[in-house]
Amino acid sequence: MQTVTLAQRPELADRLWDFPGVWGEFMYQDRTADLYYDTCVRLYPEYVMLALDGDRPIARSFSVPLAWDGDPAAGLPEDGWDWAIRQSVQTRFSGSNPNLVCALEISVQADHRGKGLSGVMLEAMRRNVAALGFTTLVAPVRPSGKHQRPDEPMTSYVARTRDDGLPEDPWLRVHVRAGGTVVNIAPMSMQISGTVAQWRTWTGLPFDHRGPVHVPGALVPVLCEPDHGYATYVEPNVWVLHRIT
């Protein structure tokens, strides 16, 4: 297995999207995502990485450079993932010099999960960040086990630790083991709104009662307002800071 950037292997651009079943359909409906994913191959190839088994991509990662004058260790923006994409676009359009990199996604092919590849991709991202001349990597982490506890507040979920002091959540644990530090919660990291009809299509659920709806794969309940014809999902993430030396 080898890891490469898309800048090194541009011919793999079409293979980048061949990752079936990585996310539930509703997760593809964040409107802010189009600001990045529609242009990442062209604008950010050196920040896109692939793990290859032969010529087959078995894992991928996306990150963006951005300029921000805050202190990441003191707290990062509450609108996490969506903010990072908007901030990277503003950085590019304004001509500002980026001073940090934000991770957006690490995903693994279904038949290669459980082999530690997510940690391999995180370490590859850290090395790539250093090679690009940055010393700070931040990540609005989507805890991998949170969907099993959708009604628990993220604050108490993040506080769950094992006997060795490491986070109970597997994905947070990978970040901490790699040298990351949990900074703060981003309670409005991703926001997905749609009509009731759209949510029925995305999930196969009826969405016919007002109030919280538990959707498989969602970290918190989706709030449904059938009388008004819409439902909204506001996903919390966890900001993790990596200092790269």
C-alpha positions in Angstrom: 0.0 0.0 0.0 1.2 3.5 -0.8 -0.3 7.0 -0.1 -0.1 9.7 -2.7 -1.6 13.1 -3.3 -3.9 13.8 -6.2 -1.3 16.4 -7.4 1.2 13.5 -7.7 -1.3 11.2 -9.4 -3.9 13.4 -11.2 -5.0 10.5 -13.4 -6.8 9.1 -10.3 -9.2 12.0 -10.1 -12.2 10.0 -11.4 -11.4 7.1 -9.0 -11.7 9.5 -6.0 -15.5 9.2 -6.0 -15.6 5.4 -6.2 -16.3 4.9 -2.5 -19.8 3.3 -2.3 -21.6 3.2 1.0 -19.3 5.6 2.8 -22.0 7.9 3.9 -25.8 7.8 4.2 -27.6 9.7 1.5 -28.6 12.5 3.8 -24.9 13.3 4.5 -24.5 14.4 0.8 -27.0 17.2 1.2 -25.0 19.8 3.0 -25.1 22.8 0.7 -21.8 24.2 1.9 -20.0 21.0 0.8 -20.5 22.0 -2.8 -18.1 24.9 -2.3 -15.4 22.4 -1.7 -16.2 19.1 -3.4 -17.1 20.6 -6.7 -13.7 22.2 -7.0 -11.2 20.2 -4.8 -9.7 18.3 -7.7 -8.9 21.5 -9.5 -8.0 23.8 -6.6 -6.7 21.6 -3.8 -5.0 18.5 -5.4 -2.0 18.7 -3.1 -4.4 18.5 -0.1 -6.3 15.4 -1.4 -4.8 12.0 -0.6 -5.4 8.4 -1.6 -4.2 5.1 -0.2 -3.6 2.6 -3.0 -3.7 -1.1 -3.1 -2.1 -1.6 -6.5 -4.1 0.9 -8.5 -7.2 0.7 -6.5 -8.0 3.5 -4.0 -8.8 2.0 -0.7 -8.9 5.1 1.5 -9.0 8.8 0.8 -8.6 12.1 2.7 -9.5 15.7 2.0 -8.2 18.8 3.7 -8.1 22.6 2.9 -5.7 25.4 3.7 -7.2 28.5 5.3 -6.3 31.8 7.0 -7.5 32.5 10.5 -6.3 34.9 13.0 -7.6 33.1 16.1 -5.7 30.8 18.5 -6.8 27.2 17.8 -5.8 26.2 21.3 -8.2 28.7 22.8 -11.2 27.4 20.9 -12.3 27.0 17.3 -15.5 28.2 15.6 -18.8 26.7 16.6 -19.9 26.1 13.0 -16.9 23.7 12.5 -17.0 21.8 9.2 -19.1 24.2 7.3 -17.0 27.1 8.6 -13.8 25.5 7.5 -15.1 25.2 3.9 -16.4 28.8 3.8 -13.2 30.1 5.4 -11.0 28.3 2.8 -13.0 29.8 0.0 -12.8 33.3 1.5 -9.0 32.8 1.9 -8.6 31.9 -1.7 -10.8 34.6 -3.1 -9.2 37.3 -0.9 -5.7 36.3 -1.8 -4.8 35.8 1.9 -2.0 33.5 2.9 -3.2 30.4 4.7 -1.7 29.7 8.0 -3.3 26.3 8.9 -4.9 23.3 7.4 -8.2 21.8 8.3 -9.1 18.2 7.7 -12.5 17.6 6.2 -12.8 13.9 5.6 -11.0 10.5 6.0 -12.9 7.6 4.6 -12.1 3.9 3.9 -13.6 1.4 1.5 -16.1 -0.9 3.2 -14.0 -4.0 2.6 -10.9 -2.5 4.2 -12.4 -1.1 7.4 -11.2 -2.4 10.7 -7.6 -2.6 9.5 -6.3 0.7 10.9 -6.3 2.5 7.7 -8.0 5.6 9.1 -5.0 6.0 11.4 -2.6 5.5 8.5 -4.4 8.2 6.5 -4.3 10.6 9.5 -0.6 10.2 9.8 -0.1 10.6 6.1 -2.1 13.8 6.3 0.0 15.1 9.1 3.2 14.4 7.1 1.6 16.1 4.0 0.7 19.2 6.1 4.4 19.4 7.3 5.6 18.9 3.7 3.4 21.8 2.6 5.0 24.1 5.2 2.3 24.2 7.8 2.7 23.6 11.6 -1.0 23.4 12.5 -3.7 20.9 11.5 -7.2 21.1 12.9 -10.1 18.7 12.4 -13.8 19.0 13.1 -13.9 15.3 14.1 -17.1 13.3 13.5 -16.9 10.7 16.4 -17.5 7.3 14.8 -19.5 5.8 17.7 -21.7 8.8 18.4 -24.5 7.6 16.1 -25.1 4.8 18.6 -25.9 7.4 21.3 -27.9 10.0 19.3 -29.7 11.4 22.4 -26.6 12.0 24.5 -25.1 15.5 24.4 -21.8 15.6 22.6 -20.2 17.2 25.7 -20.8 14.2 27.9 -20.0 11.8 25.0 -16.6 13.3 24.5 -15.9 13.1 28.3 -16.2 9.2 28.1 -12.8 7.7 28.5 -11.3 4.2 28.9 -9.3 3.0 31.9 -6.1 4.1 30.1 -7.4 7.7 29.9 -7.9 7.7 26.1 -11.3 8.6 24.6 -13.9 5.9 24.5 -14.8 6.9 20.9 -12.6 5.0 18.4 -12.0 7.9 16.0 -11.3 10.4 18.7 -8.9 7.9 20.2 -7.0 7.6 16.9 -6.6 11.4 16.8 -5.4 11.6 20.4 -2.9 8.8 19.9 -1.6 10.6 16.9 -0.8 13.6 19.1 -4.1 15.5 18.7 -5.7 17.5 21.5 -9.5 17.9 22.0 -10.2 21.7 22.1 -13.9 22.3 22.0 -17.3 21.2 20.6 -18.6 22.6 17.4 -22.4 22.3 18.0 -23.4 23.5 14.6 -20.7 21.9 12.5 -22.9 20.7 9.6 -26.4 21.8 8.8 -28.7 19.9 6.5 -32.2 21.1 5.8 -34.7 19.7 3.4 -38.4 19.2 2.7 -40.2 16.4 4.5 -40.5 14.7 1.1 -36.7 15.0 0.6 -36.0 13.5 4.0 -38.3 10.6 3.2 -36.3 10.0 0.0 -32.9 10.3 1.7 -33.8 8.0 4.6 -36.8 5.9 3.7 -38.4 7.0 7.0 -41.9 8.5 7.2 -41.1 11.8 8.8 -44.8 12.2 9.7 -44.6 13.3 13.3 -43.3 16.6 14.7 -40.2 16.4 16.8 -36.9 14.4 16.8 -36.4 11.6 14.3 -33.7 9.0 14.8 -31.9 8.5 11.5 -29.4 5.7 11.1 -25.9 7.2 10.9 -26.9 10.6 12.3 -25.1 11.7 15.4 -28.1 13.5 16.8 -31.9 13.4 16.0 -33.2 15.2 13.0 -35.9 17.8 13.9 -39.0 17.3 11.9 -41.8 19.9 11.3 -44.3 18.1 9.1 -46.9 20.8 9.4 -44.5 23.3 7.9 -43.0 20.8 5.4 -39.4 20.6 6.4 -36.8 18.9 8.7 -33.4 20.0 9.8 -30.3 18.2 11.0 -27.6 20.1 12.9 -24.6 17.9 13.5 -22.1 18.6 16.3 -18.5 17.7 15.8 -15.4 17.8 18.0 -12.5 20.2 17.2 -9.1 18.5 17.6 -5.8 20.3 17.2 -2.6 18.8 15.9 0.6 20.7 16.2 3.0 19.5 13.5 6.7 19.6 14.1 
